[in-house]
Amino acid sequence: MDGNLLQAALFVGLGLVAVWIHVRLPGLRPRTIKGAMLHVGVSSCLFFSLPVVVHGLVHALGGGAGGVLAVLAVVIPGLCYVLLGWVWLLARILEEAGAGTPRGGLRVRSTAG
């Protein structure tokens, strides 16, 4: 399998997992845009520190087993959290943008008064 195809499949698969978590576990969603931005920032910082962690695992456990463990235990959850943070942020932005607008239909004038 080509390396580019594997990378694309990993992104698509983990993106689908992130969307699944967003839909199936609504209690985990941030309540505000600031909270969603915080998740994006924390997940990005953690993701940028992954090369150090992966390097340490590969050298501590040996080449083959350390590499597999690093991908399964560190890289995949880290990338999924980054994608989930972005899903949460985009969902929160879309929800906030549509909060004050009417959802369609005819305007009704108030007859009270």
N, C-alpha and C positions, 0 to 999 in steps of 0.2 A: 504494500500500500504506500502510496506517495505521502511524504511528510506534510505537504500542504493540505492534502485531502484529510489526513488524520487531524491536523490542527483545526480545519474547518468543521469537521464532524464533532470535535471536542467542544468548540464554541457553541455550535447549534444545540448539541445535546445538553450542555450545562445551562444554556439559555432557556431551554424548555423546562429543565428542572427548576430553575429560578422562577419562571412563570407559574409552574405547578405549585411551588411553595407559596407564592403570593396569593394564588387562588384558594388553595386548600387550608392554609393556616392564616386567616385574617387577623388573629390576635397578635401576630408577630409584626404586623405593619406599623411603621411609625405614624404617630398621630398628627405631626406637623411637618411642614417643609424643612424646618431647621433640623428636625430629627432625621429626616430622610437624607439631608445633606451631610449630617454627621456620619450616618452609615456609609455613604459614598466615600467620605474622607478617610474614615477608619479602615474600610476595606481596601482602599487604594494604598494606604501606608503599609498595611499588612502584606498586601500583594507585592509591593516593591521590596519587602524584606525577605521574600521567599527564596531568592537565590542563595542567601547566606544559610538559611535553614536547610535547603536541599543539599548544598555543598557539605554541610556538617553531617547530615544523615548518610550521604553517600560515602564519605570518608570513615565515619564511625562504624558503619555496618558492612562495608565492602561494596564493591562495584555493582554487581547485579541485584542483590537483595536490597541494598540501600537505595538504588535508583527506583526500583518498583515500589518500595515502601514510601519513598519521598513523593512519587507521583500520586499514589493512592491516598495517602494520609495527609498530604500538605498541599500539593498543587491543585488537585481537583476541588477540595472544599474551599480553598482560597479564591480560585477563579469563580466558583459558584457564588460565593459571598459578594464578590465585586459585581457580578451581573445582577444578583438579587438587589443590591443597593441601588443600582441604576433603575431597575424595574420599579422599586418602591418610590424613587424620586420622580420618575416620569408619571407614575400613577397618581402621586400626590399633587403634582403640578396640574395634571388634567382634571383632577377632582376639584382643586381650588379654582381653576379657571372657569369651570362650569357651575360653580356654587351659586352665583348671583344672577344667572341668566335664566329667563323663562325656558321651559322645555317644549314650547310650541303651543298651539291652540290659539284661541281668540282672547284678546284682552277684554276684561270685564270691568266696567266702570262701577265704582261704588255708588250704591243708591242710598246709603245711610246718610242721614243728616239733613 
